[in-house]
Amino acid sequence: MHKNIIRLGIPNILSNITIPLSSSIDTALMGHLSAKHLGAIALSSMIFVFLYGSFNFLKMGTTGMCAQSFGAGDTKEVSYTLYRALSLAVLLALLVFVFQTYIKDVAIYFLNASEYQEFISEYFDIRVYAVLGALINFVLIGWYFGVSNSVTPLIMTVVINLSNALFSYIFVYYENMGISGVALGTLISQYLGVVVGLWYLRKYNFYKIIFHKVFQKSKLLNFFHINKDLFIRTIALTIALNIFYSFASKEGSLVLAVATVFMQFLTWSAYGIDGFANASESLVGKYFGAREFIKMQKVIKLSLIYGFVIALIFSIIYFLFLEEIASLFVTDVKVVEMVEKFKWYFILVPILGFMSYIYDGILVGLTRSKVLRDAVIVGFVLFLSFYYLGFGLFFSFCLFFLARGVYQMMWLRSWNYE
């Protein structure tokens, strides 16, 4: 079992660490232009964190349903799951294109970002056309995880994120495009990912699209039921992230800059731990679908152990090199000094959050979307409650992640899966 988890987990970790690499390079590129550019890229990116987060159910739902069908040996349903998810991805992207102006205006209003409106519009008006590519990539990566293929998602994410970093660097430093450069780099990279993902599908034998079976009412209702709860979950999660930035923005540009750096630290650790969360999605779903509960329980236990080890490694790195890492993202001495003030939140957030990431993967594999939804809502309510009670922004935000993990752990221990 160790071998199976590592076989899936290591490629997932390698794949995942390229994701914050791209974001970190964008942040560093803007941070070295000016503090206003740094704030603008943080707020602009949060619009797409919200959009992509809202539609992340395409990946999670596809993985869980596909993994269970794969474990049960239902190869037709494995194919049909992909067709349903791709159809929904295209439909959602078209809706974003139609309503893009309203989305941008509402986002600027709720982020209290009128000061950065020009930069945000410049970024948004380019990157919005990457949404179709991003959603197709969600589906393809989720489907590959569902059939226990972690190598193709590794190749896809490496291509997407390294090309994003490369093009962004070229457009900003050599073409002097500023914030438009990082948006264009993202646009190009997403469609390169689609090309790679579709290319590797040729290795699989697919059943022909039989519309009355692909869009069978009972299957569609189940598909939408699972994805409905995941949609609500990701909406609540991304609202929490946006509120974190919004609260930081209200406290001034210095706190917003620190929050931006904090989010980079959090993202690096989250994506590292998610390598084993992704492995648990595939294996838990597979063994649950095959009704091999002893193996499923072993995967759950080992995933939590591996997740904690990765979290501890990140915390040690942050403890030893906090100032040096922070200096990579911003050159303003005042921001780096402020980071030192909040250093224990930077150091402890990987350990406080690791359970929520691993249990997310486990529950995706089990397609327990309602629990995923409720965990985020509970964490969100506690985040807001503790913030308004005066416990501080960073403390309350860290509690959000801890509460999610504890809630999911308690539910799973009480669940009679047989």
N, C-alpha and C positions, 0 to 999 in steps of 0.2 A: 504493500500500500504506500509505503514511503516513496518507492520508486515512481509510482503513478502520479502522486502529488507533485513530486519534484519535476517529473517529466513535463507536466503541464504548468507548474508554478514558475519555474525558472524562465522559460520563454515569455511567460506573461509579465514577469518582473522586468525583463529586458525590454519588452514591448512598452510597458507602462511608463518606464522612466524616460522614454523619449517624448512623452506627452508634456510633462512639466518642463522638459528641456526647451521645447519650442516656446512655451509661454514665458519661461524665465528669460530667454533671449530677447523676446519682444519687450518684456519689462525692462531689461537692462538697456536695450537700445533706446527706449524712450527716457529712461532714468538718466541717461548720460546726455540727453538733449536739454531737459529742464524739468523742474519739479512739476510744472503744469502738464507737460507731456506725460510724466509718470502718473499723475492723477487721472488724466484723460484716458490713458490706455487701460487703467484699472477699471474705471467706470464703463468704458466702451466694451471691454471684455465681459463685464458682468451682464450686459444685455444678452450676449450670446451664451454665457453660462446659463442664464435663465432659459433661453430658447432651447439650447441643446439639452439642458437638464430636464426641461419639460417633456422632451421627446426621447429621453434616454430609455423609456419603457420599451422602445423599439428593440434595443439591444437586450435588455434584461428579460423581457417577455419572450423574445425569440429564443434566447439561450435556454430558459427553463422549459418551455414547451418542446423545443427540439430535442433537448437532452433526455427528457422522459420518453419521447417517441423513439429515440435512438436506443435507449436502454431496453425498451419493450420490443425492439426489432420491427417497428412499424415504419418501413422505409418510405412508403407512400406519404405518410403524414409528415415525415421529415422534409420532403420536397414541398408539400402543400404549405407548411408553416413558412417557408422562405417566400413563396409566392404571395401569401397574405400580407406578410410584413413589408415586402417591397412595394406592394400596391398602396399600403397605408403611408409609407414613407413619401412616395411621390405626391399623394394627395395633400399631406400636411405641408410639404415644401411649397406647393402651389398656393396654398392658403397664406403662407408667410409672404410670398412674393406679392400677392394681391393687397395684403394689409400692412405692408412694410412701413409706410409713412406713419400710420397710427401707432404701430408698435414702437417706433423710434421716439415719437413725441411723448407717449405715455411713459416710456422708460426714463427719458430725461427728466420728466416731472417728478416721478417717484424716487429717483436717485438724487434729487436736489442738485442736479448737475448743470444748471443754466450757465454757470461760469465756464463750463467746458463744452458748451453746446456746439461751437464751430468744429472743434476737433472730433467730437463724438459723431457728428453728422458726416464728416469727411471719412471716418473709419467705417461707420455703419453702411453707408451707401455703396461701398465696395463689397464688404464682407457678407452682406445679406445674400448675395448670389452664390455663396458657398454652401448655403443651407441644404440644398438638394443633395450635393455630394456628401455632406456630413451625415445626413439621415440614411442614405444608402449605405454608407460605411458602417453606421450603427448596426443595421440589419445584417450585413455580411459578416461583421466581426462576431455578433451575437450568434449567428447560425454556425459559424466555424467552431466557436466554443461549444455549442450544443452537440456537435458530432465529434467532440474531443480532439479537435485540431487546433493546437495553440501556435503552430509554426506560421501558418498563413496570416493570422492576426498580427504576429510579430513582424512579418515582412511588411504588411500594410501600414502599421503604425510607425515603423521606422521610416518608410518612404514618406508618409504624410508629414511627420514631425521634423525630420531632418531636412526635407525639401522646403518646408515652411521656414525653418531657421535660416537656411541658405538664401532663399529668395528674399526674405525680409531684410537680411543683412545687406544684400546687394542693392535692394531698392532704397534702403535708408541711407547707406554710407556712400554708395557710388552714384545713385540716381537722385539723391537728395529729396526723396519723396515724403519724408517725415512719417506721420502716422498713417498716411495712405499706403506707404510701402509695406508696413506689416500686415495691413488688411489684404493687399494684393497677394502677398506671399501666402497667406492663409487660403485665399480663394484658389490659387493654382494647386496648392498641395492637396486639398480635399479631393479634387477631381483626378489627380494622379493616384490617390488611394483607391478610388472607384475602379480605375482601369486595372490596377493590380488585383483587387479583390475579385473582379469579374473574370480576369484571366485564369485564376486558379480554380474557378468553378468547373472548368472544362474537365478536371480530373474525376468529377463525380457523375454518376449515372442518374439523371433526373427523370421522373415520370412526367409525361406530357401534361400540359395545363388542361384539366377538365373542369370547366368553369363551375358546373353544378356541384362538384366535389370540393374544389378549392374554396368556393364561397358558400359552402353548405351552411344552412342557418345555425344549426347547433354548434358547429365548429367556430363559426364567426362570433356567436354570442359568447362562447367560452374565451375566445381570443380577446374580445373587447372587454369582457368582465375582468380578466387578469390585468390587461393593460390599463383599464380604467383606474384601478387602485394604484398601479404603478405610476400613472400619470398624476394622480393627486399627490402621491408621495414625492415625486420629483418636483412638482410645483411648490409644495411646502418646503422642500430642501433648498431649492434655488431662491425662494423668497427669503429664507433665513440668511443665505449668503448675501443677497442683495441688501437686506436690512443691516447686516453687519457693516457693509461698506457705507450705507446711508448714514448710520449712526456715527461712524468714524468721520464721514465728511462733515457732519454737523459740529464735530469737535475741533475742526480746523484742518488745514492742509497738511500739517505735520503729523497728526494722528492718522489721517488718511494714508499718508505715505508709509507709516509704520504698519498699518493694517494691510497694505498692499504687499509689503515684504513678508509679513506674518502668513498671508495666504500662500505665498510661494513656498515657505517652509512646510506648511500644512499639506499643500498639494504634493510636494515631493514625497513625503512620508506616506500619504494616502495611496498614491499610485504604486509605491513600492509594496505596501502591504496588500494592495488589491491584486497583486500577482497570484497570491494564494487564495484570495477571495474568488477570483476568476476560475482557478482550478477547482475549488469546491462547488461552484456553479455547475461545472461539467460533470464532475464525479458524483456529487450528491444527487443531481437530477438523473443521471444514468442508473445509479444503484436503486434509487427510489422507484424509477420506472420498471426496473427489473425485479423489484420486491426483494432485493438483497439488503436487508436492514442492518445486519451486523457490519457489513462492509461500509454502509452509509454512516453508521455511528463512528466507525474508526476514522473515516475521512473528516468528519466534523471535529473530532478531538485533535487530530494531527494538524488540521488547518488552523485551529486556534493557537496551537503551540508554535507553529511556524510564523503565524502572524505576529505573535508577541515577540519572538526573536527579532524579526525585521524591525518592529517598532522600537525595541530596545537599542538596536544598532543606530537607528536614526537619532534617538534621544542622546546617545553618547556623542555622536558626531556634532550635534547641535550644541551640546554642553562644551565641547572642546573648541569648536571653531565658529561660534555664533557671530562674533564681530566680523571675522573674515568673510563668512558667507553673506552676511547682510551687506557688506561693502561691495559685493559683486553686483548688487541690484541698484544701489543708489550711492552717489558720491557726496551727498549733503551730510556733513558731519553731525548736524543737529538731529537728523533722522537716525543715524547710527547710534548716537547717544541715547535717543528715546527707545530704540530697540533694546538696549541694555536694561532700561528701566522695567521692561516687560519680559525679561529673558526667560523666566521660569515657565511662562506660558508657551514660549517657543520650544523649550526643551521638553516639556511634559505632554504636549498635544499629541505626539504619535502614540504614547502609551495610553492616554485617556481615550483615544479614538479607535484603537485597533479592533476592539470587539465589534464596533458598529460596522466596520468595513467587512470583516470576516463573516459576521452573521448576515449581512446583506447578501453575500454570495451564497451562503447556505440556503437562505430562504428563497432566493431566486431559483435555485435548483429544485426546491420543493414546490415552487409556484405558489407560495403563501404570500400573495401580494397584499392582502389585507393587513397582515402583521407588519410588513415593511412600511405600509402607509401609516399605521397607527403609531409605530415607533418614532417616525419623523415628527408627527403631529405632537406627541408627548414631549419630545425634545425641544420642539419649537416653542411650545407653551412655557416650558421651564426657562428657556433662553430669554424670552421676553419678560417673564415674571421676575427673574433674578436681576435683569438689567434695570427694570423700573423700580425695583426695591433698593437699588444703589450698590449692587455688588460689582459693578464695573463691566465694561464691554468685553474685555478679553476673558475674564473669569466666566461670564455668562455664556459666551460663545463656546468655550471649551466644555462647559456643562452640557451643552446641546449634543455633543458627540458622545460623551459618557452616558447620558441618559438613554440614548438610542440603543447602545450596546447592552445595557443592563435590562432594558425592557425586552429586547429580543431574546436574551439569554433566559429570562424568567419564563417567557412564553414557550420556548422550545423545550425547556425542562418539564413543562406541564403537559405537553402535547402527546397524545396517544396516536402515533403514526401508523400503527398496525390495525 
